[in-house]
Amino acid sequence: MGEDDGQEGATTMPHADAAGIVASLPLETRWPSLSSLRRYAGFWLPEVVLKDAFPAVHSVLEPRPTDVFLASFPKSGSTWLKALAFATLNRSSHPPLAGDHPLRHCGPHDCVRFLEMGLNTSGGEFFEALPSPRVLATHLPYTLLPGRITHECRIVYICRDPKDALVSFWLFAKKASSARGVDAGSFTMQEAFDLFCEGRCPAGPQWQHALQYWVESVRRPDRVLFLRYEEMLLDPESHVKKLAKFMGCEFSDEEEEEGIASAIVELCSLGKLKGMEANRNGTTSWGVKNESFFREGVAGGWSNHMTPEMGHRLDKIVEDALQGSGFTFATSSAPSSSS
């Protein structure tokens, strides 16, 4: 990337000095409707996150040992993972077949809030009021999470093929821009592709984001569960059971017989979620329409928006960046769900 953000070893930022520090960091402004990005500790993050939410994650949030954090690079299956994790962890108080289930009336992003958004709007009070066990979410890289989270809490990470993550984020950015009255019609796939290849996107580089969590999942599998979106699409029920076991709420024999895991998968399917009134016409707590988060939910859909040459180029960039790490992305070949 060529720039030195001067913060390669940083893991936190003093709240009082945040604005001044952020203003001195390398700047990226070419993503329409999004907050300007600044490069900090090797990653490009929204200015608003670096100025307010990131310091608050370290100084305001009080993690609990029972907390489960859902981590992801943007547009990598986080909406689906939120729904599955919320429904699985809360199935005793909210049975998946119940007509008043929260997911039937609220979007997944309001059932499971992002730290970066929630701390900006509530100052931590919303999260503090949640009963344990809490399910929380973040797009922050692993190395920027507080030690109290990485040492004491469980983390579930979902990764997605970089090409599909790029296309999904490009389409989301255009849709979000239109909803906010910003004309992003001229923002081409080629422009998004070039920025993504340079790692200049929110939480980018995407492959480094995924690599950090994968390394920790190998080192501490009891604390970090690494999921692949493409594999989840192929067998969602087995992944729900894996998720339940990791979160400490394994399905009982009676629940197995009753098909509770299957009911959760059905409740959280793309078709069901897309059809919910809250997701057709509702808006997130931070002002983005819920329908913006639901698209095709397939693996390999990048080929409808990118040329084979672009795909090969990005594959090579990622392959070179990950060389020697032991980590590779799963191949994109699976049926559909939500993204």
Disulfide bonds with the S-S distance in Angstrom:
none
